[in-house]
Amino acid sequence: MQAKKLIQAIENLAPINLAWERDNVGLQVGHANQEITRVMTTLDVRPEVVTEAIEHHVDFIFSHHPIMFHPAKNLDLSDPQNKMYADLLKNNITVYSAHTNLDAAQNGMNDWLAQALGLSNLQPLLPNSVNPQSGLGRIGDLAEPISIQKYAEFIRDLFKVKVVRVIANDLNRTIQKIAVIGGDGGSEYITAQQMGAEALITADLYYHTGHDVLAHDFVVIDPDHHMEAIVKDQMTQQIKKWQQTYSWDLIEVFSSKVNTDPYTYI
């Protein structure tokens, strides 16, 4: 089938107009009219991910993070990033990215994270002005109170990381109403606290913001930006559902096995 059928389904789930205005979402490389038979989902498009795609004869990559955060200044192929673009074009691989629009979408990234974290009674943390059911972040409730220490350990194991960063004045305090923002959401801790959350799960929290969190006697648990890798299996499942619903020509869909987390914890 043509790539544009899959693209349309993605944009129905995560409309482009939900994206942050400076975000580079949508078709990144390739052509919407390209015939596709094998789709791979990934969090990031990195050279090692492209190598994996080529080895598995992939012709469409769905990624959460855009492939081009910064524009190319030249096409010097000695630059690994430029060579990656060339490899994609040479092997006729179309790349499509849904980033902050998927973050904000109803039944998108932040709902997936909230559900994995055991939250119910969900509502957007930062509701969209046009569609209040969508928006960045989610806030919801755990089935029962749990100590910060135990919940942090649960999150560490859930996202398969060696450590999580916890900012809290008392690890024995119990929490139940939790907010989550995929990616870098530390600046919204005040909003989370004002909405009644007792803790915020997010990543990339800045050092000085951490001091502010403690001063406000709030709690932030940071399990690493790579927690958004949940997108790989979730989008694989979603595409398979669309294939059945819309009776698409048979396409194979699978998740990238490459770990693109840039951090090593020693």
N, C-alpha and C positions, 0 to 999 in steps of 0.2 A: 504494500500500500504506500501511498505518498506520505511524506513526513508531515504535511500540513494537517492531516487528519489527527495525528497525535498532538500536534501543536495546538489545534483548536480545543481538544479535550483538556489539555493542560491549562489553557487560558480561561476555560470555563470554570475550572477549579480555582485558579489563581489569576484573576483578571489583572491585566497590565496596569490599570489605573489605581491598583492598591499599592504599587511599588513606590518606594521613596523616590522623589523627583530626580535625584542624581544617581540613582542606581541603574546599572547597565543590564537590564533584563531582556529576555526574548531570544530571538535567533542570533547566535554568536558567530557561527561558521557554517558555511554550506548553503543549501537551497531548500526551500519548503516543498518544492515539487519533486525532490529526490525520492526514489523508491527505496523503502527501508524494509529489512527483514530481521535484523537483530539489534536490539536496544540494550544499552547498559546504563544503569543509574549510578551516580557518584555524588559525593559531597563537593569535591574539588576536581578541576581538570588540571592535572599536573603531567609532566612528561612521562612518568612511570604509569600513570593511568592511561595515557594515549597508547603507550606500548602494549599494555594489557588489552586495550580495545582492538588494536591491529592484530594481535595474536589470536583473538577470538572472532575476527572478521566482523566486527561491529560496524554498523553504518549510521547509527544515531546514538549520541550520548545525551542523556538528561543530567544536568548538574544543578545543585542548589546555588553554589557560589559561581558568579560569572567568571568566564575564562579570562576576560580582559578587565582587570581592576584599573590598570594603567595603559594608556594607548602606546602602541609600538612606535618608536621614533625612526626605525629603519627596518630593513628586512635582512639584516646580516645574520646568516644561518649559523654562525659560530655562537650566537646567543641561544642558550637552551630554550628560552621561551619562544623565540622566533622559529626555531627548528620545530618546536611542537606544533605551531600553527601550520607550518609547511607539511608536516607529517599528516595532519588532519586533512588538509586539502588534497594531498597526493593520494590518500587512501579513501577519498570520498566519504568522509565521516562528518555528518552534520551534528552541530552542538547547539543545544537549546538550554537556557538557564532561567529558572524561576527563583528569585531570591527574596527580597523584602515583600514582594506580592504574595509569595507562598507563605512567608512568615505571618502575614496579616490575614490570609484567607481563612474563612470558616472551614473546618475540617482539614486544615493545613498543618504546617510545621509546629506551631505552638500548641495546637490541640493534641498532636501526636506526642509532644513532650509532656504535656500535662497529664495525659492518660497514662503514659509510661511511669510518671511520678506518683501515680495513685490518686490523682485529684478528680473530684466530681463537682457538680453544680458550677460548671465553668462559665465565666464571662470574660470578655476582652478586658485587658488591663488598660489599654489605650484605644478606646473604640474609634472606629472610622466614622467620620462625620456624615458620610453618605449612607453607609450600611453599618449600623451600630452592632450587628452580630459579628462583624469582622473587625480586625484591628490588631495591633502588635501586642504580644504578651497575653497571658491568661491568668486568672486568679480563681482559686477553687479550694475545696476542702478535702483533707484526708479523712478516712473513715473513723479514725480515732487519734487522739493526741499522741505524739512521739517526741522523745528527747532530740535536741539538735544533734547530739553525738550519734545516736542511732540512725537518724534520718540521713546524716552526712555519710555514714558508712553504707547505707542502702544505695544512695546516689552513686557513690564510688563504685560499687559492684555493678549497678545497673548499667553505667556507661563504660565499664571495663577500663577504668583508669587506675593508676597506682595510688594517686592521692587526689583529694579535693581540697581547695582552700576554703576555710570557714572563718567568717568574720562574725564574732559573737562575744558578748561579755560573759555569758554563762552557758557552757555546753550542756548542762543538765536541765536547762529550761525546756519545757514542752511546747510544741508548736502544732497547729492543726490547719490554719488558713494560710495557704501558700500561693505565692505568685511566681510565674516563670516567664522569662523572655529568652528565646534562643539567640545565641550570639552575644554581642556586646550590649548589655542592657543595664549596666550598673548605675547609669545616670538617672534611672527611673525608680530608684529605691524609695524616694520620698513619696512618689505617687502610689507605689505599692503599700507603703505604710499607712498613708491617708485612706486607702480603700479597705483597710482592716487586715491586711496581710501581716503575718507574724514573721515571715521570712521570704526572701526572694532568691530564686535559683536562676543564675545567669553566669556569663563568662567575662573574662578580660577586665575584671574590676581594677581600677587604678588605685595605687598605693594611698594617695591622699583622700580619695573617695572612701577607702576603707576606714580611715580615721573618722570621717564624717558619719559613716554607718554606726560605728561604735558610740559616737557622741549622741546619736539619736536613739541609742539602745535598740537598734534594729539588728537583723540577722541576714547575711548574704552567704550563700554556698555556691562556690564557683567550681564546677566539674570540668572545665576546659571547653573552649569553643567547639571542639571536635564532638561534643555531645550531639551536634546537629547531624552527625553521620546516621542518625535514625532515619534520615530522609531516604537512604539507599533502599532499605527493605520496604519502607512504606510506599515509595513511589513504584517499586517493582510490583507490589501487590495491587496498587491502584491501576497501573497500566494493564495488568492481567484482567482486572474487573472490566475495564473499558473494552478490552478485546472481546470479552463474552457479551457485554451489553450491546455493542455496536456491530457485532459479527464481522470484525475486521479480518482481512486476509491474515493467515497465520504469521505471526512474528514471534521471535524468541526474545524473552525479557529476563535479564538477570542483574544482580548487584555486583559492582566492582568489589574485588577482594583486597584491593590496595589500601593500606592504612596511610592516609595523607596528613595525619597529625604531625606538625613540624617539631613538636616538643619531645625530648627524651628526659625522663625523670631519673635521677641517680641518687 
